[in-house]
Amino acid sequence: MHEPFEFLELWRRQAALAGGFAALAPAAGFVVATRLARMAVEGGQPSAKGASEAQRMLSEKVAAAFEGGVAASRVMAGLAVAAGPVAAARVMVQAGEAALRPSARRLKANARRLAR
């Protein structure tokens, strides 16, 4: 039988993962709104800086998704040796944390950069 502490710790990490994801929403909204406003100002004739920002926006999304997928895959390999459902759930939470990390890092950096 599992210790109650194990369940509580797993629940805490799941809640923190969901809360961390939700906490990114304001920064994501700011980044999207700022980029859309800048694109709208330039209209169909983007400046060199605007074109560079659009390229950066796309390449960062692809890179973050790839990095998150690789990180989650590495963690998910632990499912093969998980000793029961609680251990498997722990691996799943760790995979979610690993998958979110690259996107969260880039999102926060973009919000700081675009706020200047």
C-alpha positions, 0 to 999 in steps of 0.5 A: 500500500502507498503512503498517504504522503505519496498521493498528496505529493502527486496531487500537489505536483499535478495541481502545480502543473495545471496552475503553472500552465494557467499562470502563463495565460496572461503572458501569452495573451500579452505576447499575442496581442503585441505581435498582432498589433505590430503586424496590423500597423505594418499591414501587408508591407512588413518592415525588415524588423516585422518580417524578422519577428514573424519568422522568430515567432514561427521558429520559436514555436516549432523549436519549443514544441520539439524540445518539449516533445523530446523532453517528455519522451525521455521522461515517459521512457520511465513508464516501462519500469514504473512499479505500479499506478502511482509511480506511473502517474508520477512519470506522467506528471514529470513528463508534463512538467518537462514538456511545458518547460521550453515553451514557458521559458520562451514565452516569459522571455518574449513577454519581457522583450516585447514589453520594452 
